[in-house]
Amino acid sequence: MELYNVATSTGVMEADCFVNDPAKLLMMMVPGRWQVDRYGMAYSLKDGEYEITRYERKTTVGVLCHFVVSGSDGNVVYDPLGGSQCVMQGKPVSKRIFRKMA
């Protein structure tokens, strides 16, 4: 809860957990400076990189999205919702690649 409170009070993250600044959020959890870049689904991880995949699901109320941790093979490693409908019924659309800066 402490991380949530700090992240939301500083604007790094919204109350609904939407992350406005992923690099700053990661810096709050893991020492060091981080760089985050957005890529298409064809991007392949390099050594020392970590991947977060954005899934989208089209519904009658609009497009819903959800982010999950994925591995170098593209499979979901961790879904914070534990079975998100966006993941199960949607499709991966982009990747956020995290790299620790020297």
N, C-alpha and C positions, 0 to 999 in steps of 0.2 A: 504494500500500500504506500510505503514511503516513496518509492520510485514513481508510482502513478501520481501521487500528490505533487511531487516536484515537477514532473514532466507536464502535467496539465496546468499548473500554476505559471510555468514559464512559456507556455505556448508550443512546446515541443510536440505535445500530443493533445488531442481533443478529449473531452469527457467520455465520448463513445469509443475511445481507443484508436481513432484515426491518427496516424503519425504524420505530422507536418514536417518534421526534420529528422529523418531516420539516422543520419550520421551522428547528430547530437544525442539522440536517444541511446544509440549504441555506446557512445562515449560515457554516458552516465552509468553504464553497466560494465564496460570493459575498458580498462585504462588504455590511453593512447588516442591518437587521432585517426578517424576513419573517413574514407571517401566512398560515396555511393553514386553509382551511375545506372541509368536505365538502358536496357537492351531488349531486342526482340527475342523471340523464343529460340532462334537458331544459335544464339551465343553459347559457347562452351566454356565452362569454368576452367580457370588456370590455377596453378598452385597458389595457396594462400588466399583464395577468394571464397566468399560465402554467398549463397544465392537465396533470394526471397522471390517467389513467383506470384504474380497477380493472376487470379482467376476471375472470369466474368460469366455471369448467367443472365440471359435476357428473360424478363418476366413481363406480365401484363402491366405492372407498375413501373417498369423501366429496367435499366441495367443495374444489377447488383454486383459488387466486387468483394473479394476477400483475398488476403495475402497469407501464404504458407511458406514454411521453410522447405526447400527442396534440395535434393542431392545432385551430384554431378551427372547422374543418369536421368534427371528430370522428374523422378518420383517424389511424392510428398513424404518428407521425413517427419514433419510436425505440423499439425493443423491445430491452432489454438482453440478452435471451436469443437474439435474432435468429431469430424464428420460433416463438415460444412456442405450445404446444398449447392453453393457456388462451385465447390470442387467436384462434388458427385454428379451434378447435372450441367455444369458449365464447361468452360475450356480455358486453358492457360493462354494468356495474351501477351505478357511481357515479364521481364525479370529485372530485379534490382540486385546489382552486384556490389558487395561490400569488400573493400580492400583496406587493410591497415596501412597507414602512411608512415614512412620512416621519420 
